[in-house]
Structure formats: structure tokens, C-alpha cells
Amino acid sequence: MKREAAPAAPPGRAGAAEKTTRKSPAPAAKAATARAKPAPPPETNLHQGSRRSSIFASRVSPAEFLGRSRSSGGGSVASTAEQLAPLRRRPGEDPTKKKERAAAAAAAELQRKLDEGESLVRELRSEVSALKAQLENLLLVNAELELQKKQLAEDLSAAHLKISYPAGADEQKRSEQSPAGEPEPKSSPPPPPPPPPPPPSSLPRLSPIRQGPTPKSENMRKSASLVEFYHSLARHSRDGGGGGGGSGRSADARVSIVGELQNRSAHLLAIRSDVEKKGGFVRVLIERVRSAAYKDMDEVVAFVDWLDGELSTLADERAVLKHFDWPEKKADALREAAVEYQDLKRMEMEIDSFEDDPALPCEAALKKMALLLDKLERQILRSAQLRDAAMRSYRELKIPTDWMLDSGVVKKLKLLASTKLASAYVKRVKLESTQHPEREQSQEALLLRGLGFAFRVHQVAGGLDPATMAAFEELRRQFRAEPPEAIGPLSPKPTQVT
């Protein structure tokens, strides 16, 4: 009969038994003693084999154990996971991938540094090329200055020769007046001994001066001019050297042209005097400009006139004011607003005072009115552009802006354009048609011109006044010779000027 297998041990005990069988921490001494012991009887080995087989038979897989635990309900999933945790293998990080990532990061860093180095090299090359171009320009300027210096040196030598020439000419005249064999008078002092010849590099080359017929007198004149020129150059070089103190004449020679202008210019001296003496006066003007705040443009115009009168006492307004903290932005804005306002007022007075002269020919009178309308259109357009550009800054600087609106001076100009220019133009066309009724073609042309002018005024002013519209209707009826009912009104309801 076969021996029945032993009953399966519970999982906990089986695990303990397995751990017991796996662990064999026997030291070396115990191992030696075990070797010396006799072999156990066969029955004992058989019992151990059956026990080991029962242990291995009782081992189950993690999945079966998890299913049993869930079916029995004896343990939770967390405890099961804790029991199975030692059975799992945690995969470690691959060292090859780590090395590859480190190498890639190092390569990216090197590439970044290489790009930065290349950009720096390009910038340095561009700077070097710019410096080379600047150096070439400076060399060209230096060459031009050297040529100018050389030309000035030649002019200076020629001037010295001209200065020394009259003495040689007098000697030549005396030698020519005296007989050939007659000795020279003893009263004349003997000529000074010639100085030692100067080094050739320090003096410019002199061309021979031929003034007399005989070679002896020519050589004497050359020697005299050469001696005088040498003395003058030696005196200049001695005065210009870094030795002891020179005379007043040498000090004047060392003064440059720029220094002469700066130190002796009456204009610059006056500016310097104003900066030193009128500093308090300028500071008072600065405070007045900064605190200026008006509500009426007439007050602004009066203030600007007063300010210009005060600044006119300075030698140079801009040159003096740049030495102080002058509020240039506000002062310029006040001047700009005052000038534009005065231009509008002058335009208003010009149109208001306009009267058509019947003595003028019709063509000249119509052309004069058209030019005045052109001027009015430009003035209104410029005022609109200034309003769009400077309205905000004027308000920040406390400058009045009501006059720039369409309800200000511009409205008066538009009304005058409608009542004065358009009315005068239509009346002149009507007068011309009544004086020359036989010219039908010219009357048609006049009608077209009057219509065009009225349309321009209508566009500029935004409408025509009733008197102008009535005059134009009468003119049209006269040209067509038709009753008003057949033609109909040109404009049933005149547009009011806004």
C-alpha cells in the first residue's frame, strides 16, 4: 500500500518551514562536528524526505494564494501585497542609458558654448571692420591735414621772402647807380658775417631769385635774403621751444585760431557776461513760465509777447538759456499756440474786412476771392492738424484749447466765408451778367464758376447762409429766364453753419 501524503500545512507554517530549511547559518565548528557524526538511520532520512516533499507540495503560486485569500476573506488586499512584495523584482536603472543621457547633456552644453563663442567672434569681427573703416577715414583726414600744413609752410616761406625782398632791391639799386670801378662808400656798415649753414632737413628748399644782371649782385641778394630768412626761422624756433620764458610776441604766436575766437570774440564774451550777471533774472523767467496757467488765449498772447521782450535783452537767447534749466517744451508750446491763434484772428479780420471793389475787372475780382478762399482752407486744415497733434500736450501744460475746437474761431471763419466770400462772388457774377447780357456763352461760364465757388464754400463752411442762397437763386432765374416754379429752389432748406 502506498503511504498517504501528509496534509498540507497552512500558508504561514509552510513559509516558516521553508525559511527554516533555507536558513543554515552553521559556523565552521558545527560543520566539523556534523562531519564527525555518524550517518542517521534510514528511517530518519525517509521521514525528512517525506516532510520536504510535503512542504514543496504545499507551496502555491502568488496568484493562487491571492485568490484563496480573496475567497476566504481572511485578509485584505494590502496585507496580500505586503506578503507578495518580497517576491517581486525591482528593475534597476540601466547604467548605459544613464551614461548616454550624461553624454547628451554634455554635448548640448558644449554646443551652446560653441554657438556663444561663434556669435562673439562675429561681433568682434564686425567691430574690427568698423574700426578699420574709421581708421582709414582718419588716415585720409590726416593726409589732407598734412597737405594743408605743407601748403601753409610754403605760403609762410613765400611771405618771409617777400618781406625780406625790399632790402635786397635797395642794395641792387645802389650797386647799379654806383660806377663799376668806384669803390663802395665807407659810411655803409660792413655786412654781417654769414651764419653757419643750417641742416638741410630743417629748412625748406628755396628757389633762386634773379633780380639783377650780374651774377655777383645776384649772389649777394641771395645771401641777404637767406640770412634774414634763417634768422626769422631761428627766432621762431627759439621762441616756440620748451626753453625759458618767451616774450609777449612769442606768447601771442602760440595762441591758436580757435582759442583766439573763444577768448576774444565779443559775442562769446557777451554770452558769458549774461550767464554770470543775469542768472537771477533768467531764474525768475523760468518760474514765470512754469507757473503760467491761463484760460483765455488773449492772455497767452500777451504773456508770450512779454516773455519775448524780456528774452530779447539777452545777447543770444538760446546760447544763454542752455546754461539754465529752461522749460523749453512749455515755452515752445506757448509760442506755437499764440502764433496759431494770431494767424486765425488775422484771417478772421481779413475776411471780415473784405469788400469787393467794383472798379476792378471781373476776372481780377473773382481771382482775388478764390485766392482768399484757398488761404482760408489751408488755415482751417492747419488748425485741424495742430488740434490733432497738440491738443493733449496743451492740456497737460495748462494751455487753453477751446479756440481750437470747431465751435471756436474756426466757426467764425466758416460763417464769414459763407456770408462774405460766397455772397460777394455771387453778386459779382450777377453784376457781370447784367452789364453784358449779350454774352450768352460767357454767362454760362460765369454760372459754372459761381456754382463751383458756392460748392467749395459749402464744403468748407458746412452750408450757406439764407442771403447767399437767395442771391444765387435770383442769379439762376435771371440766366435761365424761367419762372421760379418751373426751376424749383436750388436748396429747399439751407444748411445752417455749425
C-alpha positions as CSV (number, residue, x, y, z in Angstrom):
1,M,0.0,0.0,0.0
2,K,1.1,3.5,-0.8
3,R,1.7,5.9,2.0
4,E,-0.8,8.7,2.1
5,A,0.6,12.2,1.7
6,A,0.7,14.3,4.8
7,P,-1.9,17.0,5.0
8,A,-0.9,20.4,3.5
9,A,0.3,22.8,6.1
10,P,-1.2,26.3,6.4
11,P,0.5,29.0,4.3
12,G,2.1,30.7,7.3
13,R,3.6,27.5,8.7
14,A,4.7,26.4,5.3
15,G,6.5,29.6,4.8
16,A,8.1,29.3,8.2
17,A,9.2,25.8,7.4
18,E,10.6,26.9,4.1
19,K,12.6,29.7,5.8
20,T,13.9,27.2,8.3
21,T,15.0,24.9,5.6
22,R,16.6,27.6,3.6
23,K,18.5,29.2,6.5
24,S,21.6,27.2,7.5
25,P,23.8,29.7,9.5
26,A,26.0,26.9,10.9
27,P,29.6,28.1,11.7
28,A,32.7,26.2,10.8
29,A,33.0,24.4,14.1
30,K,29.5,23.0,13.9
31,A,30.2,21.9,10.3
32,A,33.2,19.9,11.5
33,T,31.2,18.3,14.3
34,A,28.5,17.3,11.8
35,R,31.0,15.7,9.6
36,A,32.3,13.6,12.6
37,K,28.8,12.3,13.5
38,P,27.6,9.0,12.0
39,A,25.0,8.9,9.3
40,P,21.4,8.8,10.6
41,P,19.4,5.7,10.2
42,P,17.3,5.2,7.1
43,E,14.1,5.8,8.8
44,T,15.1,9.3,9.8
45,N,16.1,10.2,6.2
46,L,12.8,8.8,5.0
47,H,10.9,11.0,7.4
48,Q,12.8,14.1,6.4
49,G,12.2,13.4,2.7
50,S,8.5,13.0,3.2
51,R,8.4,16.2,5.2
52,R,10.3,18.1,2.5
53,S,8.1,16.8,-0.2
54,S,5.1,17.8,1.8
55,I,6.5,21.3,2.1
56,F,7.1,21.7,-1.6
57,A,3.7,20.2,-2.3
58,S,2.1,22.8,-0.1
59,R,3.7,25.7,-1.9
60,V,1.3,27.7,-4.1
61,S,1.8,30.5,-6.6
62,P,1.2,34.1,-5.7
63,A,-1.9,34.2,-8.0
64,E,-3.4,31.1,-6.3
65,F,-2.6,32.5,-2.9
66,L,-4.3,35.8,-3.7
67,G,-7.4,34.0,-5.0
68,R,-7.6,31.9,-1.8
69,S,-7.2,35.0,0.4
70,R,-10.0,36.8,-1.5
71,S,-12.3,33.8,-1.4
72,S,-11.7,33.2,2.3
73,G,-12.0,36.9,3.2
74,G,-9.4,36.3,5.9
75,G,-7.0,39.1,4.8
76,S,-7.1,42.4,2.9
77,V,-5.5,43.3,-0.4
78,A,-3.0,45.5,1.4
79,S,-1.7,42.6,3.5
80,T,-1.5,40.4,0.5
81,A,0.5,42.9,-1.4
82,E,2.9,43.2,1.6
83,Q,3.3,39.4,1.6
84,L,4.0,39.3,-2.2
85,A,6.3,42.4,-2.2
86,P,9.4,40.4,-1.4
87,L,8.6,38.1,-4.4
88,R,8.7,41.0,-6.9
89,R,12.0,42.1,-8.5
90,R,12.6,45.8,-8.7
91,P,14.2,46.6,-12.0
92,G,17.3,48.8,-11.6
93,E,18.3,51.7,-13.8
94,D,20.3,50.8,-16.8
95,P,23.8,52.4,-16.4
96,T,24.2,52.5,-20.2
97,K,21.2,54.8,-20.6
98,K,22.4,57.0,-17.7
99,K,25.8,57.4,-19.4
100,E,24.1,58.2,-22.7
101,R,21.9,60.9,-21.1
102,A,25.0,62.4,-19.4
103,A,26.9,62.4,-22.7
104,A,24.0,64.1,-24.5
105,A,23.7,66.8,-21.8
106,A,27.5,67.4,-22.0
107,A,27.3,67.6,-25.8
108,A,24.4,70.1,-25.7
109,E,26.3,72.3,-23.2
110,L,29.4,72.2,-25.5
111,Q,27.2,73.1,-28.5
112,R,25.7,76.0,-26.6
113,K,29.1,77.3,-25.6
114,L,30.4,76.9,-29.2
115,D,27.4,78.9,-30.5
116,E,28.1,81.7,-28.0
117,G,31.7,81.7,-29.0
118,E,30.9,81.9,-32.7
119,S,28.4,84.8,-32.1
120,L,31.1,86.6,-30.0
121,V,33.6,86.1,-32.8
122,R,31.2,87.5,-35.4
123,E,30.6,90.6,-33.2
124,L,34.3,91.1,-32.7
125,R,34.9,90.8,-36.4
126,S,32.2,93.4,-37.2
127,E,33.7,95.8,-34.6
128,V,37.2,95.2,-36.1
129,S,35.9,96.0,-39.6
130,A,34.2,99.2,-38.3
131,L,37.4,100.2,-36.6
132,K,39.3,99.6,-39.8
133,A,37.0,101.8,-41.8
134,Q,37.2,104.5,-39.2
135,L,41.0,104.2,-39.2
136,E,41.0,104.6,-43.0
137,N,38.9,107.7,-42.8
138,L,41.2,109.2,-40.1
139,L,44.2,108.4,-42.3
140,L,42.6,110.2,-45.2
141,V,41.8,113.2,-43.0
142,N,45.4,113.2,-41.7
143,A,46.8,113.1,-45.2
144,E,44.6,116.1,-46.1
145,L,45.8,118.0,-43.0
146,E,49.4,117.2,-43.9
147,L,48.9,118.7,-47.3
148,Q,47.3,121.8,-45.8
149,K,50.2,122.1,-43.4
150,K,52.7,121.8,-46.2
151,Q,50.8,124.4,-48.2
152,L,50.8,126.7,-45.2
153,A,54.5,126.2,-44.7
154,E,55.2,127.1,-48.3
155,D,53.0,130.2,-48.0
156,L,54.8,131.2,-44.9
157,S,58.2,130.9,-46.5
158,A,57.0,132.9,-49.5
159,A,55.7,135.6,-47.2
160,H,59.0,135.8,-45.4
161,L,60.8,136.1,-48.8
162,K,58.5,138.9,-49.8
163,I,59.2,140.7,-46.5
164,S,63.0,140.4,-47.0
165,Y,62.9,141.3,-50.7
166,P,62.8,145.2,-50.4
167,A,66.2,145.2,-48.6
168,G,67.9,143.3,-51.4
169,A,66.2,145.5,-54.0
170,D,67.6,148.7,-52.4
171,E,71.1,147.2,-52.4
172,Q,70.7,146.3,-56.0
173,K,69.6,149.9,-56.9
174,R,72.6,151.3,-55.0
175,S,75.0,149.0,-56.7
176,E,73.6,149.8,-60.2
177,Q,73.7,153.6,-59.5
178,S,77.4,153.5,-58.4
179,P,80.1,153.2,-61.2
180,A,81.6,149.8,-61.9
181,G,85.1,150.7,-60.8
182,E,84.2,153.1,-58.0
183,P,84.5,151.6,-54.5
184,E,81.6,151.5,-52.1
185,P,81.4,154.3,-49.6
186,K,82.9,153.7,-46.2
187,S,80.0,155.1,-44.3
188,S,77.9,151.9,-45.0
189,P,78.4,149.3,-42.3
190,P,80.0,146.1,-43.4
191,P,77.7,143.2,-44.0
192,P,77.4,140.8,-41.1
193,P,79.3,137.5,-41.4
194,P,77.2,134.7,-42.8
195,P,75.9,132.3,-40.2
196,P,76.8,128.6,-40.3
197,P,74.7,126.7,-42.8
198,P,71.7,125.1,-41.3
199,P,70.9,121.4,-41.7
200,P,69.1,120.8,-45.0
201,S,66.2,118.9,-43.3
202,S,65.1,121.8,-41.1
203,L,64.6,124.4,-43.8
204,P,62.5,124.3,-47.0
205,R,64.3,124.4,-50.3
206,L,64.4,128.0,-51.7
207,S,64.3,128.8,-55.3
208,P,66.9,131.3,-56.6
209,I,65.8,134.9,-57.0
210,R,67.0,136.6,-60.1
211,Q,66.8,140.3,-59.9
212,G,70.0,141.8,-61.3
213,P,72.0,141.4,-64.4
214,T,75.4,140.4,-62.9
215,P,75.9,137.1,-61.1
216,K,77.8,138.8,-58.2
217,S,74.9,141.1,-57.3
218,E,72.5,138.1,-57.6
219,N,74.6,136.0,-55.2
220,M,74.7,138.9,-52.7
221,R,70.9,139.3,-52.8
222,K,70.5,135.6,-52.3
223,S,72.8,135.6,-49.3
224,A,71.0,138.6,-47.7
225,S,67.5,137.0,-48.2
226,L,68.8,133.7,-47.0
227,V,70.4,135.2,-43.9
228,E,67.2,137.1,-43.0
229,F,65.0,134.1,-43.6
230,Y,67.3,131.9,-41.5
231,H,67.3,134.5,-38.6
232,S,63.5,134.7,-38.7
233,L,63.1,130.9,-38.6
234,A,65.7,130.5,-35.9
235,R,63.9,133.2,-33.8
236,H,60.6,131.4,-34.3
237,S,62.0,128.0,-33.4
238,R,63.8,129.5,-30.3
239,D,60.5,131.2,-29.2
240,G,58.5,128.1,-29.8
241,G,60.9,125.7,-28.0
242,G,60.3,124.5,-24.5
243,G,63.2,126.6,-23.0
244,G,62.9,129.6,-20.8
245,G,60.1,132.1,-20.8
246,G,59.5,133.9,-24.1
247,S,58.5,137.4,-24.8
248,G,54.9,138.7,-25.3
249,R,55.3,138.4,-29.1
250,S,56.1,134.6,-28.8
251,A,53.1,134.1,-26.4
252,D,50.8,135.7,-29.0
253,A,52.2,133.4,-31.7
254,R,51.4,130.3,-29.7
255,V,47.7,131.2,-29.4
256,S,45.6,129.1,-31.9
257,I,42.8,130.4,-34.0
258,V,40.1,128.6,-32.0
259,G,41.5,130.0,-28.8
260,E,41.6,133.4,-30.3
261,L,37.9,133.2,-31.3
262,Q,36.9,131.8,-27.9
263,N,38.8,134.3,-25.8
264,R,38.5,137.5,-27.9
265,S,35.1,137.1,-29.6
266,A,32.8,139.9,-28.4
267,H,29.7,137.7,-29.0
268,L,31.0,134.9,-26.7
269,L,32.1,137.4,-24.1
270,A,28.6,139.0,-24.1
271,I,27.1,135.5,-23.6
272,R,29.4,134.7,-20.8
273,S,28.6,138.0,-19.1
274,D,24.9,137.4,-19.4
275,V,25.3,133.9,-17.8
276,E,27.2,135.4,-14.9
277,K,25.3,138.6,-14.3
278,K,21.7,137.8,-15.4
279,G,21.3,134.5,-13.7
280,G,18.7,135.7,-11.2
281,F,16.7,137.4,-14.0
282,V,16.7,134.2,-16.0
283,R,15.6,132.1,-13.0
284,V,12.6,134.5,-12.5
285,L,11.6,134.0,-16.1
286,I,11.8,130.2,-15.6
287,E,9.5,130.3,-12.6
288,R,7.0,132.5,-14.6
289,V,6.9,130.1,-17.5
290,R,6.5,127.0,-15.3
291,S,3.6,128.6,-13.3
292,A,1.8,130.0,-16.4
293,A,-1.8,128.8,-16.5
294,Y,-4.4,130.8,-18.4
295,K,-8.0,130.2,-19.6
296,D,-8.1,132.8,-22.4
297,M,-5.8,132.8,-25.4
298,D,-5.6,136.6,-25.4
299,E,-3.8,136.3,-22.0
300,V,-1.4,133.7,-23.5
301,V,-0.6,136.0,-26.4
302,A,0.1,138.9,-24.0
303,F,2.4,136.6,-21.9
304,V,4.3,135.4,-24.9
305,D,4.8,139.0,-26.1
306,W,6.1,140.0,-22.6
307,L,8.4,136.9,-22.4
308,D,9.9,137.6,-25.9
309,G,10.5,141.2,-24.9
310,E,12.4,140.1,-21.7
311,L,14.4,137.5,-23.5
312,S,15.4,140.0,-26.2
313,T,17.6,141.7,-23.7
314,L,20.0,138.7,-23.7
315,A,22.9,138.7,-26.1
316,D,21.9,135.2,-27.5
317,E,18.7,133.7,-26.1
318,R,19.4,130.1,-27.0
319,A,23.1,130.2,-26.0
320,V,22.4,131.8,-22.6
321,L,19.3,129.7,-21.7
322,K,21.2,126.4,-22.3
323,H,23.2,127.1,-19.2
324,F,20.0,127.0,-17.1
325,D,17.1,124.6,-16.5
326,W,14.9,126.3,-19.0
327,P,11.4,124.8,-19.6
328,E,11.9,124.7,-23.3
329,K,8.9,122.4,-24.0
330,K,6.3,124.6,-22.3
331,A,7.8,127.8,-23.7
332,D,7.7,126.5,-27.3
333,A,4.2,125.2,-26.8
334,L,3.1,128.7,-25.6
335,R,4.7,130.3,-28.6
336,E,3.2,127.8,-31.0
337,A,-0.3,128.2,-29.6
338,A,0.0,132.0,-29.6
339,V,1.2,132.1,-33.2
340,E,-1.5,129.8,-34.5
341,Y,-4.2,131.8,-32.6
342,Q,-2.9,135.1,-34.0
343,D,-2.9,133.6,-37.5
344,L,-6.6,132.6,-37.2
345,K,-7.5,136.0,-35.8
346,R,-5.7,137.7,-38.7
347,M,-7.5,135.5,-41.1
348,E,-10.8,136.4,-39.5
349,M,-10.1,140.1,-39.7
350,E,-9.0,139.8,-43.3
351,I,-12.2,138.1,-44.4
352,D,-14.4,140.3,-42.2
353,S,-12.9,143.5,-43.7
354,F,-13.1,142.2,-47.3
355,E,-15.1,144.4,-49.7
356,D,-15.5,143.8,-53.4
357,D,-14.1,146.7,-55.4
358,P,-16.4,147.4,-58.4
359,A,-13.6,149.2,-60.2
360,L,-11.6,146.0,-60.5
361,P,-12.3,143.9,-63.6
362,C,-14.5,140.9,-63.1
363,E,-11.7,138.4,-63.7
364,A,-9.3,140.0,-61.2
365,A,-12.0,140.3,-58.6
366,L,-13.1,136.7,-58.9
367,K,-9.5,135.5,-58.8
368,K,-8.9,137.6,-55.6
369,M,-11.9,135.9,-53.9
370,A,-10.7,132.5,-55.0
371,L,-7.2,133.1,-53.5
372,L,-8.7,134.2,-50.3
373,L,-10.8,131.1,-50.1
374,D,-7.7,129.0,-50.8
375,K,-5.9,130.7,-47.9
376,L,-8.9,130.1,-45.6
377,E,-8.9,126.4,-46.5
378,R,-5.2,126.0,-45.7
379,Q,-5.6,127.8,-42.4
380,I,-8.5,125.6,-41.3
381,L,-6.6,122.5,-42.4
382,R,-3.5,123.5,-40.5
383,S,-5.6,124.3,-37.4
384,A,-7.2,120.8,-37.5
385,Q,-3.8,119.2,-37.8
386,L,-2.4,121.1,-34.9
387,R,-5.5,120.2,-32.9
388,D,-5.0,116.5,-33.5
389,A,-1.3,116.7,-32.7
390,A,-1.0,119.1,-29.8
391,M,-4.4,119.1,-28.0
392,R,-3.3,116.6,-25.4
393,S,0.1,118.3,-24.6
394,Y,-1.6,121.7,-24.4
395,R,-4.0,120.4,-21.8
396,E,-1.1,118.9,-19.8
397,L,0.8,122.2,-20.0
398,K,-2.3,124.2,-18.9
399,I,-2.8,126.0,-22.3
400,P,-6.3,126.9,-23.4
401,T,-7.7,124.6,-26.1
402,D,-11.3,125.9,-26.6
403,W,-10.2,128.1,-29.5
404,M,-9.0,125.0,-31.4
405,L,-12.4,123.3,-31.5
406,D,-14.9,123.7,-34.3
407,S,-17.1,125.9,-32.1
408,G,-14.3,128.4,-31.6
409,V,-12.5,130.7,-34.0
410,V,-12.9,128.2,-36.8
411,K,-16.7,128.5,-36.6
412,K,-16.4,132.3,-37.1
413,L,-14.2,131.8,-40.1
414,K,-16.6,129.4,-41.7
415,L,-19.5,131.8,-41.1
416,L,-17.5,134.7,-42.7
417,A,-16.7,132.5,-45.7
418,S,-20.4,131.9,-46.3
419,T,-21.6,135.5,-45.6
420,K,-18.7,137.4,-47.2
421,L,-16.9,135.4,-49.9
422,A,-19.7,133.4,-51.4
423,S,-22.1,136.4,-51.3
424,A,-19.5,138.8,-52.9
425,Y,-18.7,136.2,-55.6
426,V,-22.4,135.6,-56.5
427,K,-23.1,139.4,-56.5
428,R,-20.1,140.0,-58.8
429,V,-21.3,137.3,-61.2
430,K,-24.8,138.8,-61.2
431,L,-23.3,142.3,-61.9
432,E,-21.3,141.0,-64.8
433,S,-24.3,139.3,-66.3
434,T,-26.4,142.4,-66.1
435,Q,-23.7,144.6,-67.7
436,H,-23.1,142.2,-70.6
437,P,-26.4,140.4,-71.3
438,E,-25.5,139.7,-74.9
439,R,-22.6,137.3,-74.0
440,E,-24.6,134.1,-73.5
441,Q,-21.6,131.8,-73.6
442,S,-19.6,133.9,-71.1
443,Q,-22.7,134.0,-68.9
444,E,-22.9,130.2,-68.9
445,A,-19.2,130.0,-67.9
446,L,-19.7,132.5,-65.1
447,L,-22.6,130.5,-63.9
448,L,-20.5,127.4,-63.8
449,R,-17.7,129.2,-61.9
450,G,-20.2,130.7,-59.5
451,L,-21.7,127.3,-58.9
452,G,-18.2,125.8,-58.3
453,F,-17.2,128.5,-55.9
454,A,-20.5,128.2,-54.0
455,F,-19.9,124.4,-53.7
456,R,-16.4,124.9,-52.3
457,V,-17.7,127.4,-49.7
458,H,-20.5,125.0,-48.9
459,Q,-17.9,122.2,-48.3
460,V,-15.7,124.4,-46.2
461,A,-18.3,126.1,-44.1
462,G,-20.8,123.2,-44.0
463,G,-23.6,125.2,-45.6
464,L,-24.6,128.6,-47.0
465,D,-26.5,131.4,-45.2
466,P,-30.0,132.3,-46.5
467,A,-28.9,135.6,-48.0
468,T,-26.3,133.9,-50.2
469,M,-28.8,131.2,-51.2
470,A,-31.4,133.8,-52.2
471,A,-28.8,135.7,-54.3
472,F,-27.8,132.6,-56.1
473,E,-31.4,131.6,-56.8
474,E,-32.1,135.0,-58.3
475,L,-29.0,134.7,-60.5
476,R,-30.0,131.3,-61.8
477,R,-33.5,132.6,-62.6
478,Q,-32.0,135.5,-64.5
479,F,-29.8,133.3,-66.6
480,R,-32.5,130.8,-67.5
481,A,-35.3,133.4,-67.8
482,E,-37.7,131.0,-66.3
483,P,-40.2,131.4,-63.5
484,P,-39.2,130.1,-60.1
485,E,-42.0,127.5,-60.2
486,A,-40.5,125.8,-63.3
487,I,-37.0,125.6,-61.9
488,G,-37.6,124.9,-58.3
489,P,-35.4,126.0,-55.5
490,L,-31.7,125.1,-55.6
491,S,-31.7,124.3,-52.0
492,P,-35.1,123.9,-50.4
493,K,-33.7,124.2,-46.9
494,P,-30.3,126.0,-46.4
495,T,-27.9,124.1,-44.2
496,Q,-27.0,126.1,-41.1
497,V,-23.4,126.7,-40.3
498,T,-22.2,124.7,-37.4
